[in-house]
Structure formats: structure tokens, C-alpha cells
Amino acid sequence: MSLFVLFLLSLLLGIVLGVVYGAVGILKIIFKNNIVVSNILDFIFAILSGVSVIVFVVNFNFGVFRWFIVVGVLIGILLERKTLGKIFAKIFLLMYNKFSKCIIALKNTKVVKKILK
């Protein structure tokens, strides 16, 4: 496989990891920025990222580590965070707000109040 194609694939991996990090950010919001949960989620993301880069190197470059792969992944993450990440964040925040309002409205119904007693 040519080095240029390998670099493009590492960019794609970075974009995917950026989307995953956006989902982790949403989980942090859901858990009200709890420090313990935040650290656990960051640790899991770091492990997932490292394993995915290792699997990428083994599958696409026969286990030969090249620095431009890491650079490609980092650039892919930055590109996703600066472009698609902002769009996804707005969409997810809108969905979170709508979902929260529905849950609050549901909690205030007579049926749910009787069940919760």
C-alpha cells in the first residue's frame, strides 16, 4: 500500500476517533461533568485510541510503525473537532435539551407521580 493512501486512511481513523470523542463529551454532559466519570471516560477513550492505532498499523502496514500515521490520526481528530464536531455538538445538545424537557414533563404527570410514591 502506498504511503499516501496509508496517510489518508490514518486521517480517516482520526476523524472516526474525533466522532467517538464527541460522543464521550456528550456522556460527560449527561453525567453532569462528574470528575470521576470524566476521568474514567477519558481513560477508556485513550485505551480505545491506542488500541485502534495499533490495530491500524498491524492491519495496514504489516506492523511497521511510522510517525506519519500518528500525525495523520491527530490531524484527522483536529479536522473533525473543528468542522464536523461543532455541527454534531449542536445537534446532540439540541437532542439532549429536548430529551431533558420530555423527561421533566413526564415526571410531572399524575401517573408517574403515583408510580414514584
Summary of the structure (lengths in Angstrom):
residues: 117
radius of gyration: 19.5
end to end distance: 64.2
largest distance: 65.5
contacts: 324
relative contact order: 0.16
helix: 87%
strand: 0%
